[in-house]
């Protein structure tokens, strides 16, 4: 990509979108195109079509999405499937109709089957049933990546899909009703520490295994894919290649925060998928690797959270 190309970052205020803006700016790209939700409703097809026709971006990072943890997904599945389907279909089709040269669609590792072989390869997509607690979100993301695939096949577009593992980083969502597991833990342990080391209750058994990637590493991977001179694979996993149990994660966060109270596991709450570890050999073979270790990353985001709370 040339430094002056017009690059539209959909979802630039989110954790992923803001990281993409930071990375693109760091690398010298000077023509970044962004819109807030109040300026452009991505669920409004006509508004999206008008935006693309007027602004004519050269490249698109599709990082906009309605996201959340197990509780949010289970409580609002209709919202998750509608909004994510609308965002994907509106942007991908408008990109095609207005001559976008490259598009990278951001999905999630939850697109893969609940009981997929570990580590999960890209070829494992659609081989068995999904995890029920986030099925609505996963189906919407699968539809988005398949839309990219079919537009490439029929129209000759150059649209790719990246499937990141569990993410965390600056500007994360710490709302206990809608956040993912790592920021939720940070908030719970921090607030318990401030209340004279009150016990912290966490969902499930603590036995599921999860992989976590700092969002700045993801942004580097996404920009790397878009900058490749050759055609990257149509679907690419992006992770760190290592996982740990939720219980191990809890102890790591607890130590970082400085909480010394009891941890209570509410086993009446769901665990979700038993394990989600991505096979990252495909993107590793393209010359990318993560740089931020989990302990280092947790310490940096906790410092940010504690400073603003």
Secondary structure, 3 states (H helix, E strand, C coil): CCCCCCEEEECCCCHHHHHHHHHHHHCCCCCEECCCCCCCCCCCHHHHHHHHHHHCCCEEEECCCCCCCHHHHHHCHHHHHHHHHHHHHHHHHHHHHCCCCEEEEECCHHHCCCCCCCCECHHHCCCCCCCHHHHHHHHHHHHHHHHHHHHHHHHCCCEEEEEECEEECCCCCCCCCCCCHHHHHHHHHHHHHHCCCCCEEEECCCCCEECEEEHHHHHHHHHHHHHCCCCCCCEEEECCCCCEEHHHHHHHHHHHHCCCCCEEEECCCCCCCCEECECCHHHHCCCCCCCCCHHHHHHHHHHHHHHHC
